[in-house]
Amino acid sequence: MLVAMFFVDILALIILFLIKNKISEKKFTNIKQRIFTWFVIIILFYLATMSRIYLLLLFGLISTLAFKEFLQFAYIKYNSKLMITSIVVNLAFYLGIYFKNLYVLLILFILIVLRFYKRSFIIFAFLVTTYLIGSITYIDDLNFIVNYMILIELNDVFQYISGNIFGERKITPNISPNKTVEGLIGGMILTTLTAALLKYIFHINYQIKFIPYLALIGFFGDIFISALKRKVNLKDSGTLLLGHGGILDRVDSLIFTAPIILFIFKYS
């Protein structure tokens, strides 16, 4: 499936250059950056399917960088002490995940609470960027993780496309003015149809009955981060991913869907 996405990305790049003269230079540059960033993302997750340790290292990096971005929503300075704390916390968390030791994860969270009980937003930041986003890595099946993550990311793309083509009724005009009812519904429908098609063609073990709910929950993750960005007047959570913004801008849909995907794996 990742190979298919790689070729789709190449096709998108070719189409972009074919229509270069029909769009503005600014839009051309932004789309080109987005496409090249997707190449990097696809390669990283292709490597992640080859080794559980690599997957955990990748998520450890994501959680650490996301934690840094999350702190700005409360105007908290990311100093050397918080950087070291974040690295240690995520190292301990993903080691606990690797050894499937829930006691380590529980004790770690208790220690975080005791250490930052006077700074509740930092506790909240660790909860979101490590415990929620990282919960999906508790799954042993690497292909299962990556396949569902691809679907969640495609849902973002489908909502964006549907909203731009059909969008009229705004859902959260004061938080994210570009989000529309048509975009949300279109994303849910296209994501579900894509999952059904991929299940039929590539025999991917998607639980189709859950897909519309995952698409909806992913939308709320997006709105959640958008609301925090709006509070501090930020367009993007960062600049690390060219054309996309920050790490949180790319993984916000995972905040609430990751635990649900874990539930699907364990109990469906």
Sequence and secondary structure as in RCSB ss.txt:
>XXXX:A:sequence
MLVAMFFVDILALIILFLIKNKISEKKFTNIKQRIFTWFVIIILFYLATMSRIYLLLLFGLISTLAFKEFLQFAY
IKYNSKLMITSIVVNLAFYLGIYFKNLYVLLILFILIVLRFYKRSFIIFAFLVTTYLIGSITYIDDLNFIVNYMI
LIELNDVFQYISGNIFGERKITPNISPNKTVEGLIGGMILTTLTAALLKYIFHINYQIKFIPYLALIGFFGDIFI
SALKRKVNLKDSGTLLLGHGGILDRVDSLIFTAPIILFIFKYS
>XXXX:A:secstr
 HHHHHHHHHHHHHHHHHTGGGS HHHHHHHHHHHHHHHHHHHHHHHHTT HHHHHHHHHHHHHHHHHHHHGGGT
    HHHHHHHHHHHHHHHHHHHTT HHHHHHHHHHHHHHTTT HHHHHHHIIIIIIGGGGGG S HHHHHHHHH
HHHHHHHHHHHHHHHH  SEEETTTEEEEEHHHHHHHHHHHHHHHHHHHHHH     GGGHHHHHHHHHHHHHHH
HHHHHHTT SSS SSBTTTBSHHHHHTTHHHHHHHHHHHHHH 
